[in-house]
Amino acid sequence: IDAVKNSVRNLLLTNKGERPFQPNVGSGIFALLFEHANMYTYEAVRNNIQDMLYSYEPRINQVKVKIDANDEKNEMHVTVGFNITGVASDETVDFYLERLR
């Protein structure tokens, strides 16, 4: 279970082109942090996370993404919930996304 959680976290916090010999692996969610914060940006982040996990993590299913945004600080608290194939429990991974520039 911990290996799958670490894999999910690593996939989401990796930018595209960051992994050698795997230029398509990674999410584009950090680039979206510099867009104007509105419901369309949050929906784009949610879709990006779901697409990434369904494409590159075959051990999970039923991905649910919850975003709590703090527009004043330009940060998002992201909670990703999912089921691991063959395991009967629901798992979550939490992390913060924030602009650093």
C-alpha positions, 0 to 999 in steps of 0.5 A: 500500500505504501509503495502505491501511495509513493508512486502516486505522489511521485507521479503527480509531483514530477514535471513532464520531461523531468524523468530521463528517457520518459519524456511523457511521464509527469503531470502539468499541474505546476504550470497551471498554478501560474494561471488565473485561479478560478473554477476552470483552473481547478477543473484542469488540475483535477482532470490532469491528475485523474488522466495521469493516474489512469494512464501511468498507475495501473494498480489503482482505480476509482480516483477521486480528487478534492481541491481546497484552494487558497486564492490569497496565497496561490496554493491548493491543498489536493487530496487524491482518493483511490482504491488499490486493485485487490485491496478492500480499503480506500487510500488517500494521498495529500499534498500542497501545491504552491507557486514558488516564484 
